[in-house]
Amino acid sequence: MATVGPRSCEASVSDHELGPLATRVPAALRGSAAYHVPQPPRIIAKLDANELPYGMPRELRAELAGALADVALERYPDPRAARLRTVIAKQLGVQGDQLVFGNGSDELIALLCAAFAGPILYPVPSFVYYRLAAVARGLDLVEVPLTSRFEIDELALMRAVDAHRPSVIFLALPNNPTGTMWRPGFALELAARHRDTVIVSDEAYVAYSGVTNLPHLAAHPNLVVMRTLSKIGMAGLRVGFTISSPAIGSVLEKVRPPYNLSALDQRAAEFLVEHASAWCDARAAEVVAERGRLAAALTARGLEVFPSEANLLLVRFPDAQATWQRLAGAGITVRAFGTQGPLASCLRITVGTPAETAALLAELG
Ligand SMILES: Cc1ncc(COP(=O)(O)O)c(C=O)c1O
């Protein structure tokens, strides 16, 4: 287990370019790099960001355009997102005051770190923004390595909790970038055992796993379920939400920027959750079927494919960096993880359309 506190690093090139201002950048941020997404010039298959590969049908977009035409752009958005709140609360069968909205769940991760500012614990490798959000606030990080099969080492994690008493534990169920579905009950056991810790069940990929801790919220006042619209066809909107006790919600509200969801995002999300949910569910089911086909085809090529319950596959290649380069050259973007660490020999491939799968497999040979 690695415990990392706020620390000063060597300044990066851009920090030096700041001149005397560089000393004003908090030590925790010095030398760290911003999240960077490489963009090859010509993309034929975008398989690097775990988005839904399908655009919404034309008729639905035309109706959406009509709905957006009524939005009062001269006004600030509704800070409570009241209409969207009603629609989502009804869909999930929860009370409106159990929801907090974020500009994507990225922002909710940052709000959780800000609201419960203390040590932040998460397994590694996992979603990179847990680390970035905690580092930005100078919080201590408690990183608990996954096993070689990217499973949680439950005993090691429990020991780390006892030793470091984290404020927040982030568990991505299923995990990104590995796709692994950890035992969802483990989050509940942690919640029951550590009432003074916020346990986040990050369910960004619930459409692909079908697994949720939502029914257990009432029994666990320190449990937060986090969802996003990004993975089911609306990544461009930037809408995520937490579902929790109203008490946790009211703490998050203290640090939420009042107008964090634009009026256009609110209206579009409200319209699409009401009118496009069946379409989203059907496309997600197609992606799940495609995930099985892609995994089988890659395995048949002798590659190690890790079991996934998300719309992504983590695949070990004999030459991951060279494969990434070759695919990028052919306009196929997948996610690489540098040359160090447990993911160095792996690429993360978002499950795309059958045509994108065919292009990928053709390029892999
Ligand atoms: C596990 C997990 N949580 C949260 C997010 C953030 O999603 P968004 O900010 O688009 O809602 C992602 C995005 O990839 C993710 O993989």
The ligand as an SDF file (V2000), in Angstrom:
LIG
                    3D

 16 16  0  0  0  0  0  0  0  0999 V2000
  -15.4570    5.0500  -12.9280 C   0  0  0  0  0  0  0  0  0  0  0  0
  -15.7320    6.4140  -13.4720 C   0  0  0  0  0  0  0  0  0  0  0  0
  -16.2910    7.3280  -12.6740 N   0  0  0  0  0  0  0  0  0  0  0  0
  -16.5660    8.5570  -13.1030 C   0  0  0  0  0  0  0  0  0  0  0  0
  -16.2770    8.9450  -14.4000 C   0  0  0  0  0  0  0  0  0  0  0  0
  -16.5380   10.3590  -14.8040 C   0  0  0  0  0  0  0  0  0  0  0  0
  -17.5650   10.4670  -15.7030 O   0  0  0  0  0  0  0  0  0  0  0  0
  -18.2170   11.8500  -16.0880 P   0  0  0  0  0  0  0  0  0  0  0  0
  -17.4040   12.9610  -15.4660 O   0  0  0  0  0  0  0  0  0  0  0  0
  -18.1920   11.8890  -17.5660 O   0  0  0  0  0  0  0  0  0  0  0  0
  -19.5960   11.8190  -15.5260 O   0  0  0  0  0  0  0  0  0  0  0  0
  -15.6940    8.0320  -15.2820 C   0  0  0  0  0  0  0  0  0  0  0  0
  -15.3540    8.4350  -16.6510 C   0  0  0  0  0  0  0  0  0  0  0  0
  -14.7490    7.7520  -17.4050 O   0  0  0  0  0  0  0  0  0  0  0  0
  -15.4120    6.7320  -14.7950 C   0  0  0  0  0  0  0  0  0  0  0  0
  -14.8350    5.8240  -15.5730 O   0  0  0  0  0  0  0  0  0  0  0  0
  1  2  1  0
  2  3  1  0
  2 15  2  0
  3  4  2  0
  4  5  1  0
  5  6  1  0
  5 12  2  0
  6  7  1  0
  7  8  1  0
  8  9  2  0
  8 10  1  0
  8 11  1  0
 12 13  1  0
 12 15  1  0
 13 14  2  0
 15 16  1  0
M  END
$$$$
